[in-house]
């Protein structure tokens, strides 16, 4: 399954610098609002040290990590929903993402102007929240006439969709996120095709000064502690070779770059995990929801695998590494035959058998 995250924030908070670090593709980063005029899209590998361990055992032709798609848009400003700035023009580009990463400015740098002339994370978060709510309200209000017409056909599902959307319009109009409105699973599913921004889970990233990296004492935002990163430091790290990067991190008392923590935080936010396939052709990580059963995991590789699923040969990552691979797991009786009801665990090594 693909995973995509939209990056939002005010101008000059470090969105494009973070995007540059994530993708190593140099999206335009400049000290003025609206530097990112066209949306930037980058595919980023998810760091996972287990892949190299498996590759050292199997010696495949290639290693294929799981990936995350990041979409960076122009900075939003207060009044964007009424035409101020440029960011609101590009919100459509992140409507179909799975989650939103909101970059909030905490760093102090007099050479980088703040659009409001002050460093105030709480105010910045409130501005973005309001603009996303207004954008969703506009989406819902535009869709209501069509929904009302459809509901008149007497279809119960269409009637439910219209009733839910009308209730949601009032909710959004009271300056509240769509995700905070109480809805049944059916009601929530009925609104899926609207791709509402405030229905998506949000990961807050605090762009801090270098000496505050790893600070877990930041005040919570919407009940969760923001992930503290220094976007400028991350951008510098990706320009170094591996040895210099490790030395730089060690000098800061860190074992890994913040981007690895960001990828894991995104997985946790969306309730995702990885399983692996390992063979002479490739060692590969596949992304699945936590709680996925074996046929669903097989379907991530190809829909035919799920439709014709027979069984899965499975070993835990720990057994696979400790016992020396597939042969060792088989000899030790640790290579299991699992059926349709097997719930896949993070790190499982899997081989599927299926009917064409």
N, C-alpha and C positions, 0 to 999 in steps of 0.2 A: 504494500500500500504506500502511496506517496504521502508526504507530510509537507504542508506549506504553512509559512508564518509570515504575516504582514507586519512590517516595522512602521510604527507611527510615533509621532512626537511633535513638539514645537520646533520651529527653525532653530538651528545652532545649538542643539542639545547633543549632537554627536551621532545622529542616526546614520548618516552616510559614511562617517569614519568607521562605525561599527560594521556596517555593511561591507566596506572595503576590507576590513580585517577578516570577516567571515568568508568572503568569496575570493579574496586575493585578486579581484578583477578591477580595482581602481575606479569605483563609481565616483563621480565628481564630488569633492568635499571642499567647500569654500566658506569663508567667514562672511556670509551674507545670506539672508533668507532666500528660500526657493532655489538653492543651488541644484537640487535634483528636479529638473523640469520633466524629464521623461522617466517613467517608472523603471527601476532597475530590478532585474530578476537574476538570482544566482542559485546554483545548486551546490550545496555544501555537504561534504562527507561528515558523518557522525563519528567522532573519535571513539574507538573501542579497541583497547589493548589486546583483547582476546583474539582478534582477527590475526594478528601477527604471530601469536602463540600457535594457533592452529596452522597457519601457513608454514611455520618452521617445522611442523610435524608432517604435513601432507606434501609440501613442495609443489603448490599449484602453479599453473601458468599465470594466474592473476588473482589479486585480492579485490573484492568488491564490497565496500562498506555500505551501510544504510545511508540514505541521504535525506536532507531537509532542503526544501526550496524556501528562500527568503525573498520577499518582495519589499523594496524600499520605495516610498513615495515622497513627494514634496512635503515639507513641514506644514502642519496645520496651524492656524492662528485663530484667535478669538474672532468670531464673526464669519468663519469660513463657510458656514451653512448659508450665510446671506451674501456670499460672493467675495468675501475678503480673502486676499492671498490666492494661492494656487492649489493648495493641498486638497481641498474638497473636490477638485476636478478629477482626482486620481483615486478617490476612495473606492470606486468601482473595481479597481485593479486588485483590491484585497478582500472583496466581498466573498470570494470563494475559497479563501484560505481557511485552514483549520483552526488557527489561533492568531492572536495579536500579541506582538512584542512591543510594549510601549517603553521608549527610552526617555528617561527623566533626567534632567540636568541637576547634578549635585556639585560638579567641579567648579572651582573659582579660577577664572582666567580673564583678566581685564582686557585682553586683546581679542577675546571672542565675545561679541556683544550678545546680550540676552534680548529677545524681542520685546520683553516688557520692562527691560532696564533693571531687573533685580533677579537674584537667585531665590526662588520660592517653589520647591518641589510640589507642595500641596496645592498651590494655586495652578501650577502647570498641569497637574493630573486632573484637576477639576475642569480646566479649559478643554482638554482633550475629551474627557468624558461627555461634556455638554455638546461638543461638536459632533461626536459619534451618535449621541442620542438624537440630535436634530436631523442628522443624515438618515437614520433609521426611520424617524417619524415621517420624513418626506417620502421614503420608499413605501411605507405602509399606506399613507394617505393616497398616494398615486395608484396603489393596487386595489384599494377598497371598492371603487366603482365596478371594476371588472369582477371582483370577488362577489359583490352583491348580485350582479347579473347572473353569474354562474350558480349562486346559491338558489336562485329562483327555479332552477331546473328540478329541484326536489331531491337532489343527491345529498345524502346525509353527510358524507365526507366534505363536500363543498360548503355545506351549511355550517359545519363545524369550523372550517377554515375561516369563513367570513366572520363568524361570531368571535373567534379568538383574535383575529386581526383587529376587529373593531374595539375589543376590550384592550388590546395592546396599544392602540393609538391613544386611548385615554391615559394609559400607564406611562407611555413615553412622553406624552404632553405634560405630565407631572414631573418631568426631569428625572426619570428613573430608567435604569438599564433594562432591556428586554429580559436578560437572564434572571433578574430578581423577581419577575412576575410568576406567581404560582400557576403552573400549567400541568396538565396530565401529559403522559408520553404521547398520546394521540394528538393532543393540541400542539405540542412542540413540533412533532413530525409534520403536521399540516402546514407549518410556516417555514419549513426548511428551504423551499425554493426561493424565499425572499433573501436568503443569505445575510441576515441581519448582523451588523457589526457588533452590537452590544449583546448579542446572544453568544458570542464566541468567548472561550476562556482567554484570560489575559495574563501574560507574563511581564512583570515590571522589571526593567533593568535600570539600576541607578548608575549613571555615568559619573564616577567619582574621580577625585584626584588620585594620583598614583599611590600616595601614602595611605589611602583609605581602602585600597583593594582588600577584599576579604572581610570587610567590616560587616559583622552580622548584627550590629546594634542599631541599624537604621530603623526608623519608625515604620510599622506595617502600613501597607497601602491596600485598602479593601480586604483587610484581614490577613495579608501575606507579606512577609518580609521581602523587599525587592532584592534581586541579585546584583551585588556590587561588582561592577567592572570598570576598568579604565579603558575606554575605546581607543584613545591615542596610544596607550601602551600596547594594546592588542594589535593595532595596526603596525607598530614598530616590530613586534615579535615575529609577525609573519614574513617580514623582510629578512630575518636572520636565518643562517643555516642552523641545523639541528643542534650542533654542539654549542653555538653561541646563545641560542634560545634557551637551552637548559641552564647555561651559566647565568643568564640574565634572570631567569625565574628563581634559581637558587639564591641569588643575591637579594631577592625580594621575599624569600622564605616560602616560595610556592613550588609545588611539584608539577603543576600543569597549567596551561593558559586558561584564562577565564572562558574562552570559547567552548572548551570541553564541558565546563560546568553549565554553560548556557544550553548546549545540546541535551545534556542530561535533564536539566530543568524543564525543557520543552517536552521531552518524553514523559516525564513525571506528570506534567500538567495535563497531558492528553491521555494518560493511562496507557502508555505504549511500552513495549519491550521488544527484544530481538531474539530470534533463533538463528541457527547457522546451518548451512550445507557445506560440506567439505569433501573435495575430491581432487583428482589430478588436473582437472580443467580450471577450477576456481574454488576459493574459499569465500563465502558470501554471507552477509548479514541481511536478514529479512525482518521488516517491521510489522508487528501485529499488535492488536489490543491485548492488554492483560486480561486473562480469562478466556482467550480464544481457544477453541478446540482444534484438534488435528486437521479435520477437513478444511476449516477456515484458514489455517496456516498454509495448507497445501495450495489453496486457491490464490494466495498472494503470488505464488510462482506462476500459476496458469489456471484459468477457470476450469480446464479439463481435469486438472488434478483434483479439484474439489468435487466435481460432478461424478467422477469415476473412482473416488477414493476407496481403497480396500483396507490398507493399514499403513502404519508408519514405523520404521525402524528408528529407535530413539535411544540416545545416551545423553546423560547430563554432561555439561561442559567439564565439571570437576572429574567425573569418571573417565571421560575421553582423554583428558590431559594426563591424569595420574596413571592410567592403565596403558598408555601408549597408542591410543587411536582405536579405530573400529575393531581391528583384529583382537587387540587386548581386551576390549569391552566384551566381545563375543566369547572369548576364552574364559573370562571371569564371570560370565552369565549376567553382565550388566548392559548388554544390548537388548533392549526390550522391544516387543511387538505390541504396539498400541493401536487401539481401534478408534471409532468415530467419537467416542465420549471422552477421549483423553484430553485433558486441559494442558496445553503447552506451557512449559516453564521457561523463564528467561535463560538464555544460553544453551538450550537444548540443541544437540546435533541431530538432524533429522534427515531421513531418506524415505521418500514416499513411494508406495506401490499403488497403482490405479489401473482401471480398465479404460481403454480408449473409447 
